[in-house]
Amino acid sequence: MITGGAPHRLLEISAPSSQSSALLKDLQPGTSYVLKVVAENAVGRGEPSDGVFFRTGEEEPSLPPADINAEPRGSSTIRVSWKPPPKDNWNGELKGYYIGYKSRDSNQPYSYKSMEYLPEVQQEFFLTNLLKASDYSVVVKAYNSAGSGPPSHELYVRTLDGDLPPAPSLYVLATSPTSVSLRWNTRKIDNPLSGYTVHYREDNGQWQEVAVVAPEDNTYTLTNLQPQKLYQIYVTATNQYGKGDPSEIVAVKTDEGDGHSLLSVAGMGQNTNYLDMAIVIPVTASLLTIGVVLIVACVCVKKIRSRHNLERALAAEKHLAMVGTLQRYVDIDKTRSLMDASRMGHYPLPYETIQMLVDDQDGNYPKGGPNQELRAFATPKDGQQAQFNKTLTLRKGKDENIYDMPQ
């Protein structure tokens, strides 16, 4: 008993009781299965065994993509779109597509471009750098890990003689409960525009179109809308070669009741901007971050400069202290006398050479007592040796001198 392949499909094969193996055939490539074995006798079937999971090997997709479409998008561009082949024909996991193209009358093989498969996304590819006003043949193939499947049928398409209009830039000016005011800008090209088309729908509804015939008009107000409903809107431009690429889809919600909401306070010039909070908030946060970084950087630079100035000032002060103006010992004239000889008469002799008076033979001290020391000496006159008065002494002896001695 095998379960796998198409959803909830059960496959059964029988084998005689003498056989302990079986060959499973006609399985789908690249498909997961569950295998169980059930024993049976005349009474009936027993309980099935535990399931065993296995997956078959992959093969190339067995069918090409479906709904192939090719259309010119300018003098050198072709847009190719398609849908994936049925999933039962993938024969494994679908990896992507090969888009082949060549000149229609060429005998050369196709040149292929590859594109990855993206589920739930419009499958399309733009062939670029083509020749102006030329016919091309286009095919598409699907591929998986085992290889590529068969090509689609050939499509023939001719590039345009000129370029299509570029995609406009769409802005929402204001909303009311039943209307939405729009404005768009389009880059100027050589081929003049013939008009615009406004495409809109209520959320998940059917697209509706409104033609704006006057090419000089770049404003329009959608009316008869439902209050407090979400709408999706985009605009396309048209010239003599066809309809250009669409603008970005803008989602806007109508007002509630009789209120009126102004979504853009800019003027009606070419620089009108849509105030999208998803843009305003990140930009504001970025500007604040830059401002904080600049302030911190300025504070750090100021502190570093102050520190450098302080270090330079301290270094300069230290240098001045080391180069003071005091006379150095090595610069002193060591041959010069320490005393000026011309003024020696004006200075007293060193006190250790002063003669001391001798007391009388009876050991009596002169008036004044033994504790009286040197009293005075006579002031010398010019050209004369200084005369000293006799002074008292604490020691006996004749012509003795007094020295600095510890008492």
Secondary structure, 3 states (H helix, E strand, C coil): CEEECCCCCEECCCCCCCCCCCCCCCCCCCCEEEECCCCECCCCECCCCCCEEEECCCCCCCCCCEEEEEEECCCCCEEEEEECCCHHHCCCCEEEEEEEEEECCCCCCCEEEEEECCCCCCEEEEECCCCCCCEEEEEEEEEECCEECCCCCCEEEECCCCCCCCCCEEEEEEECCCCEEEEEECCCCCCCEEEEEEEEEECCCCCEEEEECCCCCCEEEECCCCCCCEEEEEEEEEECCEECCCCCCEEEECCCCCCCEECCCCCCCCCCCCCCHHHHHHHHHHHHHHHHHHHHHHHHHHHHHHHHHHHHHHHHHHHHHHCCCCCCHHHCCCCCCCCCHHHHHHCCCCHHHCECCCCCCCCCCCCCCCCCCCCCECCCCCCCCCCECCCCCCCCCCCCECCCCCC
